[in-house]
Amino acid sequence: MTTPSPYRRQLLATYLRMHLVGAGAGIRLAELLAGDPWTDGRLDHLPDELADEATFARGWAASVSGLSESWVPPTFALTAGVRRVVAPLRPTRGRFRRVLALEAMRSLVLAKKAMWELGIALGDDVVDLGTVEQLRIYDEDAKRQARTLQELHQRASSEVFT
């Protein structure tokens, strides 16, 4: 592995941190979707998987930049606060809202998958070999997650629009 320039390292860290901003919202949305009995437990694992991936991405960003991720916990706290305000509205309940929530969740998963793909594409000349291997695992997980969300979205869409 060749050491990338400090600029490239900070650029990669900034990219990862931008994804972490969306991760907080994604985890909260996944919790709401997993709590919807309509999903038949198919998304029960998703919030924990996303939280583990966010922890990995925070560590990856910190290792790349050498700077702490001290801003991340307040961001996650903010999204948790938004969840508490929105949860009584049951944004994932109701057929039409469920379609939108599944669509949004799938979009977030595909964005996350793009992040894993970028890390894999950079390869071990920029990313250490252990990280590349973990990115491959997360990329496969994202494929599975997106496939499940697509199946649920199609089912929800057919209930609304047919």
Secondary structure, DSSP 4 states (H G I P E B T S, - for coil): -PPPPHHHHHHHHHHHHHHHHHHHHHHHHHHHHHT-GGGTTTTTTHHHHHHHHHHHHHHHHHHHHSS--TTHHHHHHHHHHHHHHHGGG-TT-SHHHHHHHHHHHHHHHHHHHHHHHHHHHHGGGTS-HHHHHHHHHHHHHHHHHHHHHHHHHHHHHHHHH-
